[in-house]
Amino acid sequence: MTTATSSRVWWPICVLSAAFLLWRAAVPGGPGMARVYVKPAPAEADASSAGWLAARPDESGAVVSPARTAGVWVAALLTLAIFSFLYKDNPAYRFAEAVMVGVSAAYFMVAGFWDGLVPKLFIPLSQMEWGTVGEVGRSLLTLTPLVLGMMLLWRLLPRGGWIARWPLAFIVGTYAGIRLLSFLEADFVSQIRNTIVPLVVRDTDGLGFDLWASVRNGLMLGGVLSCLAYFFFSMDHRGWYGRVARVGVWYLMITFGASFAFTVMGRIALLASRLEFLFDDWLWLIDPLGKRPPPGL
């Protein structure tokens, strides 16, 4: 399909969609859409409610919240802008992408400041008794990250960018060491522990034979040994050893396929949640949680 033909197809769709949205949102007595109703919170409610609670349109005291309604519209329009990439790359998609990246960076910067610098640097420095012998070790633990952080910012200067390599190497090395310990405990040691299982499993009363549990343990042990045989390159993968290594390849392919399927399932769950937001909170075409009265009531 050429660009001109594609434009002739998509422009009528966009115009009809805009007319549909105007009809649902602006026509008096219409079905309505994308309005968030709130009601005053009771006196015993916690402070997190900020004085207002979500409400159904037919509840007494329910009013439209302009701020929350605007939030729904902004979220819906940005979601449609991201979906527009399915057609082709366009300015709306690039704008939504830039907004997402910028807001995420700003959020993590502010969260890092209040959750990292303030409680771990500024407050300890303000409470420190300078000049006392007992505060020497504490001051070193507090000032060392500050110095490393200032060295890391040296990358922004026109000269002396090599100074930032020292704190960066410290961060990478420390993170690698911590991750190595957690990997050994969570993956390596746990894999060994879970592989040491009985090949003949008895029932809970110890009198019968549990066939399926025995088969499961045998398949798991055989899979671990065959995968280790595949990665053992000191022997040629020929004969019976090559057949065992080939079984390990099958185990690896099944594992990678299951991992990829799990990742795709997570992405599909995200897509389903966004579609549910559009059809439920924005368009009011569905109401699985009963947040609104049935039409005509």
Buried (B, 14 or more C-beta within 10 A) or exposed (E): EEEEEEEEEEEEEEEEEEEEBEEBBEEEEEBBBBBBBBBBBEEEEEEEEEEBBBBEBEEEEBEEBEEBBEBBBEBBEBBBBBBBBEEEEEEBBEEBBEEEEEEEEEEEEEEEEEEEBEEBBEEBEEEBEEEEEEBEEBBEEBBEBBEBEEBBEBBEEEEEEEBBEEBBEBEEEEEEEEEEEEEEEEEEEEEEEEEEBEEEBEEEEEEEEBEEBBEEBBEBBBBBBBBEBBEEEEEEBEEEBBEBBEBBEEBBEEEEEEEEEEEEEEEEEEEEEBEEBBBBBBBBEEBEEEBBEEEEE
